[in-house]
């Protein structure tokens, strides 16, 4: 199963976020859901005050908007975090592999980022990534 990288941006918390198109679509059957997802947004960061980095996978539309986010707050309930998400590293490719997909974009597919804890380096900017 293949994942094509469509774009990358910084999220509101400073996280690096990448939008992928999945082929075939991912079957999300968690918590009684039964849906096929063509797009996912993967977010990788070390959030301010957290003990370790994290990589989370969210359902998205073709524009990279998280489709399960609360329209008023932008927050997402834990039950909408997709399989493939994990804590302990910022690694897009590992999140995709955890879902059963492989990124097909050669040189831009590099998934792992060296992440530093902002508190350990005197930097209080949330989501600081060293790429």
PyMOL commands that set and color helices and strands:
alter all, ss='L'
color gray80, all
select helices_A, chain A and resi 30-32+78-80+92-99+106-109
alter helices_A, ss='H'
color red, helices_A
select strands_A, chain A and resi 2-10+16-28+35-45+54-60+86-87+90-91+102-103+112-113
alter strands_A, ss='S'
color yellow, strands_A
deselect
rebuild
show_as cartoon
